[in-house]
Amino acid sequence: MDEQERGPLNLIFDADDTLWDSNIHFIEAEEAFVTAMRDFGIAAEATAITELIRQTEIEIIRTHGYGRGPYVRALHRTLEALVAVEMLELMRVEIERIGNHLIERHCELLPGVEPTLAELATRHRLLLFTKGQPHEQLRKLERSGLGPMFSRVEVPAEKDTEAYLRLVEIAELEPSRTFMIGNSPRSDINPALKAGLRAVYIPHPHTWILEHESVDLSDSRVITLPDFPSLREVF
């Protein structure tokens, strides 16, 4: 860091696919749903099923937000669009099994997350800012064991520019000394930059397709790192 950045900084962290794996579990759930459809004799192509799930997700997110609950709701709506009425109840049982499996998945931290946060917390202020269903995200945070490292935890319904501006105000952050750290261009990097913050982009191989956007890597406020432990070298 250069001279003006020495001393404590505000480091805001995303959670899903930044601190722990998340989207891979939804990918597995989607694959299980497609397999179940085939087992029940549904002839639709896998690509057609996944596209319908994606369209339904977008609609449901507008009213119910992100997370396991809205995702399971999207599976139910997809089912209703493809399956005869007499088969619905059998398939609904399978969807609930898939949804319960999402809840039961262990909150496995990505490599190096715990020791990196522990070290950073000795010299910087750490905050968690992750969208979704508050009860789901807080439960994952509790299971992760990382909660005590964060001075503030916020779970907004959406992480857009306005949400970052609100966080800056309520957490009394100085934008030039504040970095948003995450894997999502759409929710972590681009809106944070628009709100006047700086950002650290750590790509994840399974970032949700709806979080994909281009990132202006020529922007001097953006740092791109290959993995989470590299944060210790920067901060």
VOPAGU-2260 file (C-alpha; in pm, 1 decimal, decimal comma):
REM VOPAGU-2260
SITE   aa  ch    i         X         Y         Z
SITE  MET   A    0       0,0       0,0       0,0
SITE  ASP   A    1     121,4     354,5     -64,2
SITE  GLU   A    2     182,5     615,8     204,8
SITE  GLN   A    3    -174,6     747,3     226,6
SITE  GLU   A    4    -311,5     396,9     274,0
SITE  ARG   A    5     -94,9     306,6     573,5
SITE  GLY   A    6    -278,8     260,7     898,6
SITE  PRO   A    7    -616,6      92,8     956,9
SITE  LEU   A    8    -842,8      58,2     653,2
SITE  ASN   A    9   -1205,0     -47,3     617,5
SITE  LEU   A   10   -1218,1    -388,2     448,9
SITE  ILE   A   11   -1568,9    -495,9     348,3
SITE  PHE   A   12   -1611,1    -861,6     259,2
SITE  ASP   A   13   -1867,6   -1044,9      53,3
SITE  ALA   A   14   -1951,9   -1392,7     188,0
SITE  ASP   A   15   -2083,7   -1635,6     -75,6
SITE  ASP   A   16   -1803,6   -1755,6    -303,7
SITE  THR   A   17   -1563,7   -1513,7    -136,3
SITE  LEU   A   18   -1536,7   -1662,4     212,8
SITE  TRP   A   19   -1701,5   -1997,4     142,3
SITE  ASP   A   20   -1831,8   -2198,0    -150,6
SITE  SER   A   21   -2195,5   -2129,3    -231,0
SITE  ASN   A   22   -2299,9   -2136,2    -595,9
SITE  ILE   A   23   -2151,4   -2481,5    -655,5
SITE  HIS   A   24   -2418,0   -2616,7    -418,8
SITE  PHE   A   25   -2692,5   -2454,3    -628,1
SITE  ILE   A   26   -2534,1   -2599,1    -941,3
SITE  GLU   A   27   -2547,5   -2942,7    -779,4
SITE  ALA   A   28   -2910,2   -2882,0    -677,3
SITE  GLU   A   29   -2996,9   -2787,9   -1034,3
SITE  GLU   A   30   -2831,4   -3103,1   -1165,6
SITE  ALA   A   31   -3025,8   -3311,4    -912,8
SITE  PHE   A   32   -3349,2   -3143,4   -1024,2
SITE  VAL   A   33   -3279,6   -3216,1   -1393,2
SITE  THR   A   34   -3195,0   -3578,2   -1308,8
SITE  ALA   A   35   -3516,6   -3613,4   -1109,2
SITE  MET   A   36   -3716,4   -3473,3   -1401,9
SITE  ARG   A   37   -3564,3   -3734,7   -1628,8
SITE  ASP   A   38   -3633,8   -4011,3   -1375,2
SITE  PHE   A   39   -3997,5   -3903,5   -1370,3
SITE  GLY   A   40   -4011,5   -3925,9   -1749,2
SITE  ILE   A   41   -4002,1   -3554,8   -1836,3
SITE  ALA   A   42   -3873,4   -3528,5   -2191,9
SITE  ALA   A   43   -3754,0   -3167,8   -2186,3
SITE  GLU   A   44   -3387,0   -3109,4   -2267,0
SITE  ALA   A   45   -3157,9   -3023,9   -1976,0
SITE  THR   A   46   -3068,9   -2689,9   -2133,4
SITE  ALA   A   47   -3437,8   -2601,1   -2168,1
SITE  ILE   A   48   -3499,7   -2688,2   -1803,5
SITE  THR   A   49   -3204,5   -2483,7   -1676,2
SITE  GLU   A   50   -3303,7   -2187,3   -1892,9
SITE  LEU   A   51   -3656,5   -2198,9   -1751,9
SITE  ILE   A   52   -3514,7   -2215,8   -1398,6
SITE  ARG   A   53   -3300,6   -1908,9   -1472,1
SITE  GLN   A   54   -3594,3   -1710,2   -1611,7
SITE  THR   A   55   -3808,3   -1805,3   -1313,1
SITE  GLU   A   56   -3528,7   -1712,4   -1070,4
SITE  ILE   A   57   -3508,8   -1363,2   -1217,9
SITE  GLU   A   58   -3883,9   -1315,0   -1169,0
SITE  ILE   A   59   -3881,2   -1444,6    -810,3
SITE  ILE   A   60   -3575,2   -1243,6    -707,2
SITE  ARG   A   61   -3770,7    -924,2    -775,5
SITE  THR   A   62   -4024,0   -1010,5    -506,3
SITE  HIS   A   63   -3851,5   -1260,4    -275,2
SITE  GLY   A   64   -3481,2   -1180,8    -298,6
SITE  TYR   A   65   -3193,0   -1427,4    -303,9
SITE  GLY   A   66   -3122,8   -1749,9    -117,9
SITE  ARG   A   67   -3232,1   -2107,9     -73,2
SITE  GLY   A   68   -3599,3   -2028,2     -16,5
SITE  PRO   A   69   -3647,6   -1825,5    -335,9
SITE  TYR   A   70   -3444,2   -2082,7    -530,7
SITE  VAL   A   71   -3668,7   -2368,7    -415,4
SITE  ARG   A   72   -3969,8   -2156,4    -508,9
SITE  ALA   A   73   -3820,7   -2119,3    -857,1
SITE  LEU   A   74   -3786,1   -2497,4    -884,8
SITE  HIS   A   75   -4152,3   -2539,8    -790,9
SITE  ARG   A   76   -4263,0   -2289,4   -1056,4
SITE  THR   A   77   -4042,6   -2458,2   -1316,0
SITE  LEU   A   78   -4199,9   -2789,3   -1221,9
SITE  GLU   A   79   -4551,1   -2650,6   -1263,2
SITE  ALA   A   80   -4465,5   -2530,4   -1613,0
SITE  LEU   A   81   -4335,2   -2869,2   -1728,6
SITE  VAL   A   82   -4518,4   -3144,3   -1541,8
SITE  ALA   A   83   -4870,9   -3279,7   -1561,9
SITE  VAL   A   84   -5088,0   -3202,1   -1257,4
SITE  GLU   A   85   -5107,5   -3567,1   -1146,2
SITE  MET   A   86   -4727,9   -3582,7   -1110,7
SITE  LEU   A   87   -4678,8   -3258,2    -922,3
SITE  GLU   A   88   -4699,6   -3390,6    -566,1
SITE  LEU   A   89   -4441,8   -3665,1    -624,8
SITE  MET   A   90   -4198,3   -3414,2    -771,2
SITE  ARG   A   91   -4265,5   -3156,3    -499,0
SITE  VAL   A   92   -4135,8   -3404,7    -242,9
SITE  GLU   A   93   -3814,4   -3436,6    -442,2
SITE  ILE   A   94   -3775,4   -3059,3    -465,6
SITE  GLU   A   95   -3805,6   -3025,0     -88,5
SITE  ARG   A   96   -3540,4   -3293,7     -47,8
SITE  ILE   A   97   -3311,6   -3097,0    -279,4
SITE  GLY   A   98   -3384,2   -2776,9     -88,0
SITE  ASN   A   99   -3315,6   -2937,7     249,0
SITE  HIS   A  100   -2984,9   -3065,9     116,3
SITE  LEU   A  101   -2888,5   -2706,2      35,5
SITE  ILE   A  102   -2945,4   -2613,7     400,9
SITE  GLU   A  103   -2748,9   -2911,0     528,0
SITE  ARG   A  104   -2438,9   -2843,4     320,8
SITE  HIS   A  105   -2145,1   -2769,1     545,3
SITE  CYS   A  106   -2023,2   -2410,7     525,1
SITE  GLU   A  107   -1678,9   -2497,6     390,9
SITE  LEU   A  108   -1439,0   -2205,3     394,3
SITE  LEU   A  109   -1230,8   -2136,1      86,3
SITE  PRO   A  110    -855,7   -2199,3     121,3
SITE  GLY   A  111    -676,2   -1961,0     354,7
SITE  VAL   A  112    -982,6   -1758,6     456,5
SITE  GLU   A  113    -969,0   -1804,7     834,2
SITE  PRO   A  114    -598,1   -1730,4     890,2
SITE  THR   A  115    -609,0   -1441,6     643,4
SITE  LEU   A  116    -903,8   -1274,8     817,6
SITE  ALA   A  117    -744,4   -1336,4    1156,1
SITE  GLU   A  118    -429,2   -1155,3    1046,8
SITE  LEU   A  119    -610,2    -869,2     872,0
SITE  ALA   A  120    -830,2    -812,6    1177,8
SITE  THR   A  121    -520,8    -724,4    1381,1
SITE  ARG   A  122    -456,2    -415,6    1170,0
SITE  HIS   A  123    -778,5    -321,4     988,5
SITE  ARG   A  124   -1153,4    -286,9    1047,2
SITE  LEU   A  125   -1339,5    -579,0     889,3
SITE  LEU   A  126   -1705,8    -564,8     785,3
SITE  LEU   A  127   -1930,0    -826,4     621,6
SITE  PHE   A  128   -2171,8    -710,7     351,8
SITE  THR   A  129   -2352,0    -996,4     179,8
SITE  LYS   A  130   -2694,2   -1006,6      18,4
SITE  GLY   A  131   -2960,2   -1273,2      62,7
SITE  GLN   A  132   -3208,1   -1390,7     323,2
SITE  PRO   A  133   -3080,8   -1258,6     659,1
SITE  HIS   A  134   -3161,6   -1576,3     852,4
SITE  GLU   A  135   -2981,9   -1791,7     593,4
SITE  GLN   A  136   -2673,1   -1574,1     572,2
SITE  LEU   A  137   -2644,7   -1527,4     947,5
SITE  ARG   A  138   -2678,8   -1901,3     997,1
SITE  LYS   A  139   -2396,1   -1962,7     751,2
SITE  LEU   A  140   -2184,7   -1702,1     925,6
SITE  GLU   A  141   -2245,4   -1871,8    1260,4
SITE  ARG   A  142   -2151,2   -2211,1    1117,2
SITE  SER   A  143   -1837,6   -2064,8     962,5
SITE  GLY   A  144   -1705,2   -1944,0    1297,9
SITE  LEU   A  145   -1591,4   -1616,5    1140,3
SITE  GLY   A  146   -1846,5   -1386,1    1305,2
SITE  PRO   A  147   -1624,0   -1246,5    1581,9
SITE  MET   A  148   -1377,8   -1110,9    1324,2
SITE  PHE   A  149   -1628,2    -860,2    1182,5
SITE  SER   A  150   -1710,1    -532,8    1354,1
SITE  ARG   A  151   -2029,3    -499,9    1152,5
SITE  VAL   A  152   -2249,2    -743,9     956,1
SITE  GLU   A  153   -2510,4    -627,4     705,4
SITE  VAL   A  154   -2736,5    -847,5     488,7
SITE  PRO   A  155   -2916,1    -621,4     237,7
SITE  ALA   A  156   -3175,0    -750,6      -6,5
SITE  GLU   A  157   -2962,5    -617,1    -294,1
SITE  LYS   A  158   -2607,7    -486,8    -320,6
SITE  ASP   A  159   -2647,7    -194,4    -556,3
SITE  THR   A  160   -2490,7     151,6    -548,0
SITE  GLU   A  161   -2758,4     284,7    -312,6
SITE  ALA   A  162   -2692,2      -1,2     -67,6
SITE  TYR   A  163   -2322,2      84,9     -59,4
SITE  LEU   A  164   -2396,8     453,0      -2,9
SITE  ARG   A  165   -2619,8     359,1     290,8
SITE  LEU   A  166   -2345,0     141,4     435,0
SITE  VAL   A  167   -2092,7     424,2     402,0
SITE  GLU   A  168   -2326,4     649,8     597,2
SITE  ILE   A  169   -2435,9     417,0     876,3
SITE  ALA   A  170   -2090,1     264,5     928,6
SITE  GLU   A  171   -1918,4     604,5     899,3
SITE  LEU   A  172   -1673,6     491,3     632,6
SITE  GLU   A  173   -1424,2     709,6     452,0
SITE  PRO   A  174   -1463,0     594,6      87,4
SITE  SER   A  175   -1099,9     651,1     -10,4
SITE  ARG   A  176    -989,9     421,8     274,9
SITE  THR   A  177   -1254,6     155,9     215,0
SITE  PHE   A  178   -1224,3    -156,0      -2,2
SITE  MET   A  179   -1501,9    -392,2    -107,8
SITE  ILE   A  180   -1363,9    -743,4    -148,2
SITE  GLY   A  181   -1553,5   -1006,7    -344,1
SITE  ASN   A  182   -1599,3   -1230,9    -644,3
SITE  SER   A  183   -1901,9   -1073,4    -812,0
SITE  PRO   A  184   -1855,4    -793,2   -1065,2
SITE  ARG   A  185   -2226,9    -710,8   -1051,6
SITE  SER   A  186   -2270,2    -700,2    -672,7
SITE  ASP   A  187   -1924,5    -651,6    -523,7
SITE  ILE   A  188   -1704,4    -455,2    -761,3
SITE  ASN   A  189   -1899,4    -228,2    -995,4
SITE  PRO   A  190   -2157,4     -83,4    -751,8
SITE  ALA   A  191   -1887,8     -27,6    -488,7
SITE  LEU   A  192   -1683,7     172,9    -738,8
SITE  LYS   A  193   -1990,4     376,7    -833,8
SITE  ALA   A  194   -2039,9     455,4    -465,5
SITE  GLY   A  195   -1687,9     594,7    -449,9
SITE  LEU   A  196   -1520,4     298,2    -279,6
SITE  ARG   A  197   -1220,6      96,8    -387,3
SITE  ALA   A  198   -1240,8    -274,4    -464,9
SITE  VAL   A  199   -1054,3    -603,5    -464,7
SITE  TYR   A  200   -1173,9    -854,2    -723,1
SITE  ILE   A  201   -1107,2   -1221,3    -642,6
SITE  PRO   A  202   -1263,9   -1429,2    -923,5
SITE  HIS   A  203   -1428,7   -1758,8    -833,0
SITE  PRO   A  204   -1467,8   -2036,6   -1094,2
SITE  HIS   A  205   -1833,4   -2094,4   -1001,3
SITE  THR   A  206   -1959,6   -1737,2    -974,1
SITE  TRP   A  207   -2333,2   -1734,4   -1051,6
SITE  ILE   A  208   -2399,6   -1640,8   -1412,8
SITE  LEU   A  209   -2636,8   -1361,7   -1308,2
SITE  GLU   A  210   -2345,9   -1196,0   -1123,7
SITE  HIS   A  211   -2129,8   -1172,6   -1435,8
SITE  GLU   A  212   -2041,4    -826,0   -1569,0
SITE  SER   A  213   -1734,7    -671,7   -1722,2
SITE  VAL   A  214   -1491,4    -505,2   -1482,1
SITE  ASP   A  215   -1279,0    -208,6   -1583,4
SITE  LEU   A  216    -943,5    -349,1   -1478,5
SITE  SER   A  217    -772,4     -30,3   -1593,6
SITE  ASP   A  218    -941,0     155,7   -1306,7
SITE  SER   A  219    -666,8     228,7   -1053,7
SITE  ARG   A  220    -916,5     173,6    -770,4
SITE  VAL   A  221    -948,1    -196,4    -860,4
SITE  ILE   A  222    -704,7    -462,8    -743,7
SITE  THR   A  223    -735,0    -813,5    -889,0
SITE  LEU   A  224    -598,6   -1103,4    -684,3
SITE  PRO   A  225    -572,4   -1475,0    -766,5
SITE  ASP   A  226    -681,0   -1598,2    -423,5
SITE  PHE   A  227    -790,3   -1491,0     -76,8
SITE  PRO   A  228    -456,3   -1531,5     105,8
SITE  SER   A  229    -300,7   -1276,4    -131,4
SITE  LEU   A  230    -489,5   -1010,4      66,2
SITE  ARG   A  231    -223,8   -1034,9     335,4
SITE  GLU   A  232      37,3    -911,6      88,7
SITE  VAL   A  233    -175,3    -611,9     -13,0
SITE  PHE   A  234    -307,0    -507,0     327,7
